[in-house]
Amino acid sequence: MARSLQHMLLGRPLPTTAMLEERLTRPRAIGAFGLDALSSVAYAPDEILYALLLAGAAAARLSLPIAVAITALLLIVTVSYRQTIFAYPHGGGSFTVARENLGRIPGLVAAAALMVDYLTVVAVSVTAGVQAIVAFVPALDTHRVSASVAGILLLMVVNLRGIREAGAIFVLPTYLFIGSLGALVVWGLLRVTVLGGVPQAVHAAPPPAVEALTPFLVLHAFAGGCTAMTGIEAIANGVPAFKRPEARNAATTLSILAGILAVLFLGVTYLGQHVGAVPTAQANVVAQVGRAVADGPLFYLVQLSAAVVLLLAANTSFNGFPLLAATIARDGYFPHQFTKRGQRLAYSNGIIVIGALAIALVVVFRGSTHALIPLFAVGVFLCFTLSQAGMVRHWRRTRGPWWRLKLAVNGIGALATGLATMVVVVAKFAAGAWLVVLLVPLLVLNFLAIHAHYQRAREELANVGPSPEPHDVRHRTLIPVHKLNRATAEAVRYALSASDSVIAVHIDDDGDETRQLQRAWQAWCPSIPLRIVPSPYREVLDPLVDYILRVQAEEPRQPLTVMVPEVIPHRWWEEPLHNQSAFGLELALRYKDGIVVTTVPIRLHR
């Protein structure tokens, strides 16, 4: 039944030979890796205005110059990452570049920062999508958290079905969003420049100034708008997911994505400034521009596609995080389970983990996009900086054709993103960025601890010793007995076939039952001793564990197997009706040397 349900939700398992077929074409890659970057058009202009409007409505005139500066930085980063893609076509992005050129610790810092960024992308994207839906379904406002959680769970299921299928599902909403918002921007520009202008936004209400227009406030607005650049690095991290030639397809996709993002971001910011948009929790800049420019079918199409794309934008993280986790795990800095592909050839463990953590983040921050934004962008800009600095070192080390020009491009990128990182951290520190600043070093320490554990484990497991002779090991078996029945009898027969020393033990928590068992045991199998352990407080597990430890202590050099009879019911729903003693024993004895807990399954047929 569980297998049938899994196949219904996720599809039939795919063979390893289908891995090449699961790779992405350029159009599908925009849907798989580009939604995070594209969706930022729906909230990055808002974040610029949230800061500027603290100085009054007149300060909003700076939104366009700030957007131009951010776009220039976007283009620098895009050119830099194109070079990274060709230099490191096997993926890994910032982590691989920083580790190989700057050292282990910078590489782990990049990995930790990118993981934090991927996590916040899921939470911010989904809550922003719900907010976009609230713009034309106000009744949903009181159900933001539950709607966001449902959206994350849906994305988890879609991505567990495989990267190619997820990319195909997201193609239509992606291009519907690009087309509808592009049409809105073009129509708005035509109305402004040719047809005589557009009315003011319906929701606009010039706020009173509460702060002076200072350079710090401008930097704060710049830091908020830099969220438009998040997700641009995802393609460089996931180059192996593209069809051949991987590097060329990834680089071309990155250029197309950056171009679309730049045009839409500048267009929405310009029109928002022109209509006097004032972002609110119920209507963002895109919604207010849509109302002012095209209050009709195009407005609803833009809002609906924006809501869907915002919800689906978390797909970038569902692709990027598992790939990054697998890369780090292969190097021994993350649990090895993250290197395993699921039945649909996706890194299932990474998908499930980031989904669960994002749900927790949404619940803690009560589904508020604006509350989550301060956690955003710090990690990704730190990755930008480390990646570009690593590429500078790479070109100095490898040289090659045009290496000085390439070094200059990455150097400018490192300098620009480094300054942007400092601006983002300072501007958002008190609002919540301090949490990211604290979390990144903690993750790095965790990576190092995992690596140290694997190193110790390899050293201990490397020594297999001489091959054992049959007479070297005296095998002892202990069987816990509750009642004398077929399950117990099968366990005893199996133990006698595999061991030269078998004893049975019964925990005496009921005197009458114990005496009946002793008589029946003596009549059935007197050759195997039945040890009775008193339990005046009617406990079973603790007295049994204590007795097992005493038996092991008598001959600590000889292994002891605890063989537990386990009844397997005919129907799955009958499973809870039987005692789970084997599980409790395994937990209690897990860290005890020389003791093995195993089960002898006895299956019921009706």
Secondary structure, 3 states (H helix, E strand, C coil): CHHHHHHHHHCCCCCHHHCHHHCECHHHHHHHHCHHHHHHHHCHHHHHHHHHHHHCHHHHHHHHHHHHHHHHHHHHHHHHHHHHHHHCCCCCHHHHHHHHHHCHHHHHHHHHHHHHHHHHHHHHHHHHHHHHHHCCCHHHHHHHHHHHHHHHHHHHHHHHCCHHHHHHHHHHHHHHHHHHHHHHHHHHHHHHHCCCCCCCCCCCCCCCCCCCCCHHHHHHHHHHHHHHHCCCCHHHHCHHHECCCHHHHHHHHHHHHHHHHHHHHHHHHHHHHHHCCCCCCCCCHHHHHHHHHCCCHHHHHHHHHHHHHHHHCCHHHHHHHHHHHHHHHHCCCCCHHHHCCCCCCCCHHHHHHHHHHHHHHHHHCCCCHHHHHHHCCHHHHHHHHHHHHHHHHHHHHHCCCCHHHHHHHHHHHHHHHHHHHHHHHHHHHHHHHHHHHHHHHHHHHHHHHHHHHHHHHHHHHHCCCCCCCHHHCCCEEEEECCCCCHHHHHHHHHHHHHCCEEEEEEEECCHHHHHHHHHHHHHHCCCCCEEEEECCCCCCHHHHHHHHHHHHHHCCCCCEEEEEEEEECCCHHHHHHCCCHHHHHHHHCCCCCCEEEEEEEEECCC
